[in-house]
Amino acid sequence: MSTRCVLPPVAAAKALAAYNSRRRRWLADSALADQDSLTVALHPPSEQQIAEDPDTVVAWVRAWRGYAGDGRVEWATRRWPSFGTQEVPVRLTLAGAGRIASAGGRGSEWRALVMRRDTLVDRLGPGTPALSAAVAATAAKWLDLDDDDFGRLTTIARWLSDHPSSGYFIRQLPVPGVDTKWLARHRGVVETLLEGVRGSRDLGIRGLPHLRDVALCDPGLLVGSPRRFATSLEELTTLPLNPARVLILENKEGLYALPPLADTVAVHGGGYTVHELAAIPWVVDSEVWYWGDLDSHGFAILDRLRRHLPHVRSLLMDQATLDRWRGLAVREQSPTFNDVSHLTGSEAAALECLREGDLRLEQERIPWPYVLEQLNAAFGRDLSSPSSGCDARPGSK
């Protein structure tokens, strides 16, 4: 028999493929779901193919005569000189999304999707093309929620829609079960639904500020202030500081171990949010140095900072440092291959060497006496005695 003859399991696979590819459009447009159809050609055999394998042909016809699935099987009369007149199945027609889904083994899933879609649209309505598209786009997420979480989703989305500028913190939201962790897990779904309702993904809520650690390596720059403290970016912007130099570090250990440095403020960079420091006037107006890890992420962060502060210089992020302390490097488990186009020649060479060896050298691994030497060379002062510093004991690194 021809390998083209389609058996019921093959037709079911075609229905499943159609369901998977069309499901999102059906959810966004219920009229389309009702009107859509799928026709599966069953490819009856020729007379020659019957003669070659009559038993298989008989089994194929019986399979379709016993078909009890969704859709309508159409039959046609064939007249063959050798086999006489025979009725054979020629096509399976599935009308409507529900029948296509059922034929593909997804009937119950489709019914659940429709029920939850209607609940979301009714709850967030009035239904609009934008809302319907947002509901359809998030179906894979909300379908997997249990009933309790789905109820929380509909309630919080409606509450945020009704209160677009509440200014609440997450824990203040009057929806039982919606706390910081819940919203972190489902925030993307909530934002997409809100965008469908009112054209904006803004939840209208506040989050706790991201605090930056600061070390006043010259306490005279802000008399009466703690020598080390953490504060928000907004408050950093308002501080009456005018340092000659700002040193940005990625690891807090180094920040807390720094020695006294005249006219210098040290700030924790915050990884890939380091560019936010470019919004602080006293940082922009100072001599800026960046000291990060010798790894692909460290250079990607430096590149990002330099895009916003072109005058930033790096410290201990060059080929010479890597060559001297390569023995302290370890394997970089998850490197980044982000495009970096704002590195100096020495920085780029160090990055290339790191990538070739799949290495990373954390900044705190570099022996502290060597760090002090490089600070002395860069900042032009004698730091040979590390017995005092921003921290009372700079450490033994």
VENZIVEN-V110599 format. One record per residue. N is the residue number from 1. RES is the residue in one letter. PHI is phi in whole degrees, 0 to 359 (NA if undefined). OMEGA is omega in radians with two decimals (* if undefined). Layout:
[[N RES PHI OMEGA] [N RES PHI OMEGA]]
//
This chain:
[[1 M NA 3.10] [2 S 301 3.08] [3 T 292 -3.14] [4 R 279 -3.14] [5 C 301 -2.99] [6 V 264 3.06] [7 L 270 -3.14] [8 P 308 3.13] [9 P 298 3.11] [10 V 290 3.08] [11 A 297 3.10] [12 A 298 3.12] [13 A 295 3.09] [14 K 294 3.10] [15 A 294 3.12] [16 L 296 3.11] [17 A 298 3.11] [18 A 295 3.12] [19 Y 300 -3.11] [20 N 297 -3.09] [21 S 278 -3.06] [22 R 255 -3.00] [23 R 305 -3.10] [24 R 297 3.12] [25 R 293 3.11] [26 W 297 -3.13] [27 L 296 -3.13] [28 A 283 -3.06] [29 D 218 -3.08] [30 S 295 3.10] [31 A 296 3.09] [32 L 298 3.14] [33 A 299 -3.14] [34 D 289 -3.03] [35 Q 270 -3.06] [36 D 293 3.12] [37 S 208 3.10] [38 L 222 3.07] [39 T 246 -3.14] [40 V 250 3.08] [41 A 288 -3.05] [42 L 264 3.03] [43 H 52 3.09] [44 P 301 -3.10] [45 P 282 3.04] [46 S 275 3.12] [47 E 300 3.14] [48 Q 296 3.14] [49 Q 293 3.07] [50 I 295 -3.13] [51 A 298 -3.12] [52 E 287 -3.06] [53 D 210 -3.06] [54 P 296 -3.10] [55 D 297 3.14] [56 T 293 3.11] [57 V 296 3.11] [58 V 301 3.14] [59 A 296 3.13] [60 W 296 3.12] [61 V 297 -3.14] [62 R 297 -3.14] [63 A 299 3.14] [64 W 279 3.05] [65 R 293 3.13] [66 G 268 -3.10] [67 Y 295 -3.12] [68 A 241 -3.12] [69 G 278 -3.12] [70 D 286 3.06] [71 G 97 -3.11] [72 R 241 3.09] [73 V 271 3.12] [74 E 264 -3.11] [75 W 245 3.12] [76 A 221 3.14] [77 T 270 3.04] [78 R 242 3.12] [79 R 244 -3.12] [80 W 241 -3.13] [81 P 305 -3.07] [82 S 273 -3.02] [83 F 234 3.09] [84 G 75 -3.10] [85 T 268 -3.11] [86 Q 226 3.01] [87 E 264 -3.12] [88 V 231 3.08] [89 P 285 -3.10] [90 V 242 3.13] [91 R 200 3.04] [92 L 245 3.14] [93 T 248 3.13] [94 L 245 -3.09] [95 A 256 3.09] [96 G 94 -3.10] [97 A 300 -3.11] [98 G 298 -3.12] [99 R 289 3.10] [100 I 297 3.13] [101 A 298 -3.12] [102 S 296 3.13] [103 A 297 3.12] [104 G 271 3.12] [105 G 80 -3.11] [106 R 238 -3.11] [107 G 300 -3.11] [108 S 293 3.10] [109 E 296 -3.14] [110 W 297 3.12] [111 R 296 3.10] [112 A 294 3.11] [113 L 298 -3.13] [114 V 297 -3.13] [115 M 296 -3.13] [116 R 288 3.07] [117 R 301 -3.12] [118 D 297 3.11] [119 T 296 -3.13] [120 L 296 -3.12] [121 V 296 3.11] [122 D 296 -3.08] [123 R 287 -3.06] [124 L 262 -3.02] [125 G 317 0.16] [126 P 287 -3.12] [127 G 293 3.11] [128 T 230 3.07] [129 P 304 -3.14] [130 A 294 3.13] [131 L 293 3.14] [132 S 300 3.11] [133 A 294 3.13] [134 A 293 3.10] [135 V 297 -3.14] [136 A 295 -3.10] [137 A 294 -3.09] [138 T 258 -3.03] [139 A 303 -3.10] [140 A 299 -3.14] [141 K 279 -3.04] [142 W 282 3.09] [143 L 293 -3.10] [144 D 280 -3.13] [145 L 287 3.00] [146 D 285 -3.04] [147 D 300 -3.13] [148 D 295 -3.12] [149 D 291 3.09] [150 F 294 3.07] [151 G 298 3.10] [152 R 296 3.14] [153 L 299 -3.12] [154 T 295 -3.10] [155 T 290 -3.10] [156 I 290 3.12] [157 A 295 3.12] [158 R 292 -3.12] [159 W 296 3.14] [160 L 293 3.07] [161 S 295 -3.14] [162 D 282 -3.11] [163 H 231 -3.00] [164 P 292 -3.10] [165 S 222 -3.06] [166 S 292 -3.08] [167 G 71 3.13] [168 Y 285 2.85] [169 F 280 -3.06] [170 I 305 -3.08] [171 R 290 3.09] [172 Q 272 -3.10] [173 L 296 -3.02] [174 P 278 3.10] [175 V 233 -3.13] [176 P 305 3.08] [177 G 89 3.14] [178 V 264 3.10] [179 D 244 -3.07] [180 T 302 -3.09] [181 K 292 -3.14] [182 W 297 -3.10] [183 L 291 3.09] [184 A 297 -3.13] [185 R 289 -2.98] [186 H 244 -3.02] [187 R 299 -3.13] [188 G 301 3.12] [189 V 295 -3.12] [190 V 298 -3.12] [191 E 297 -3.14] [192 T 294 3.11] [193 L 295 3.11] [194 L 297 3.10] [195 E 298 3.09] [196 G 291 -3.11] [197 V 281 -3.00] [198 R 228 3.02] [199 G 75 -3.14] [200 S 218 3.10] [201 R 271 -3.10] [202 D 291 -3.13] [203 L 284 3.14] [204 G 73 -3.13] [205 I 243 3.11] [206 R 253 2.99] [207 G 247 3.08] [208 L 298 -3.10] [209 P 294 3.04] [210 H 280 -3.06] [211 L 272 3.08] [212 R 253 3.05] [213 D 283 -3.09] [214 V 230 3.02] [215 A 236 3.06] [216 L 275 -3.14] [217 C 289 2.98] [218 D 233 -3.07] [219 P 302 -3.13] [220 G 291 3.13] [221 L 289 -3.13] [222 L 211 -3.04] [223 V 299 3.12] [224 G 90 3.14] [225 S 270 3.01] [226 P 302 3.14] [227 R 286 3.07] [228 R 226 3.11] [229 F 200 3.08] [230 A 234 -3.14] [231 T 208 -3.09] [232 S 281 3.11] [233 L 299 3.14] [234 E 298 -3.13] [235 E 289 3.06] [236 L 300 -3.11] [237 T 297 -3.06] [238 T 268 -3.10] [239 L 293 -3.13] [240 P 281 -3.12] [241 L 253 3.08] [242 N 214 -3.07] [243 P 285 3.03] [244 A 286 -3.00] [245 R 217 3.00] [246 V 238 3.10] [247 L 250 -3.14] [248 I 258 -3.13] [249 L 241 3.12] [250 E 267 -3.12] [251 N 247 -3.05] [252 K 292 3.12] [253 E 301 3.12] [254 G 295 -3.14] [255 L 298 -3.10] [256 Y 283 -3.11] [257 A 263 -3.08] [258 L 298 3.07] [259 P 279 3.05] [260 P 300 3.13] [261 L 224 -3.10] [262 A 299 3.06] [263 D 55 -3.04] [264 T 234 2.98] [265 V 242 3.09] [266 A 252 -3.07] [267 V 226 3.04] [268 H 288 -3.02] [269 G 288 -3.13] [270 G 83 3.06] [271 G 65 -3.06] [272 Y 286 3.00] [273 T 264 -3.07] [274 V 302 -3.09] [275 H 296 3.11] [276 E 296 3.12] [277 L 293 3.12] [278 A 290 3.09] [279 A 272 -3.11] [280 I 266 -3.05] [281 P 304 -3.08] [282 W 288 2.99] [283 V 284 -3.12] [284 V 302 -3.04] [285 D 276 -3.08] [286 S 252 2.97] [287 E 279 -3.00] [288 V 254 3.06] [289 W 238 3.11] [290 Y 234 3.10] [291 W 234 3.12] [292 G 238 3.11] [293 D 293 3.01] [294 L 276 3.06] [295 D 205 -3.05] [296 S 297 -3.14] [297 H 289 3.12] [298 G 301 3.13] [299 F 286 3.07] [300 A 295 3.11] [301 I 292 3.08] [302 L 301 3.13] [303 D 299 3.13] [304 R 296 3.14] [305 L 297 -3.09] [306 R 291 3.05] [307 R 297 -3.12] [308 H 260 3.11] [309 L 232 -3.04] [310 P 301 -3.07] [311 H 273 -3.10] [312 V 293 3.08] [313 R 246 -3.13] [314 S 261 3.12] [315 L 233 3.08] [316 L 58 3.12] [317 M 229 -3.08] [318 D 223 -3.10] [319 Q 296 -3.11] [320 A 298 3.12] [321 T 297 3.13] [322 L 297 -3.13] [323 D 298 -3.07] [324 R 288 -3.02] [325 W 242 -3.14] [326 R 302 -3.12] [327 G 296 3.13] [328 L 265 -3.12] [329 A 283 3.09] [330 V 232 3.14] [331 R 286 3.08] [332 E 275 -3.02] [333 Q 287 -3.06] [334 S 226 -3.12] [335 P 291 3.01] [336 T 252 3.11] [337 F 242 3.08] [338 N 302 3.08] [339 D 293 3.10] [340 V 235 -3.08] [341 S 236 -3.09] [342 H 238 3.11] [343 L 253 3.03] [344 T 285 -3.14] [345 G 300 -3.14] [346 S 293 3.10] [347 E 295 -3.14] [348 A 296 3.12] [349 A 295 3.11] [350 A 297 3.13] [351 L 297 3.13] [352 E 298 3.12] [353 C 295 3.10] [354 L 297 -3.13] [355 R 293 3.13] [356 E 296 -3.14] [357 G 266 -3.10] [358 D 54 -3.00] [359 L 243 2.94] [360 R 214 3.11] [361 L 237 -3.13] [362 E 292 -3.02] [363 Q 297 -3.12] [364 E 284 3.08] [365 R 283 -3.13] [366 I 291 -3.10] [367 P 306 -3.02] [368 W 298 3.08] [369 P 302 3.10] [370 Y 292 3.09] [371 V 300 -3.14] [372 L 296 3.08] [373 E 300 -3.11] [374 Q 289 3.03] [375 L 298 3.13] [376 N 298 -3.12] [377 A 293 -3.08] [378 A 282 -3.00] [379 F 258 3.01] [380 G 71 3.06] [381 R 209 -3.08] [382 D 274 3.12] [383 L 242 -3.01] [384 S 292 -3.13] [385 S 253 -3.09] [386 P 270 -3.04] [387 S 280 3.07] [388 S 221 -3.12] [389 G 184 3.04] [390 C 303 2.93] [391 D 259 -3.12] [392 A 300 3.10] [393 R 234 -3.08] [394 P 291 3.06] [395 G 104 -3.06] [396 S 253 -3.09] [397 K 290 *]]
//
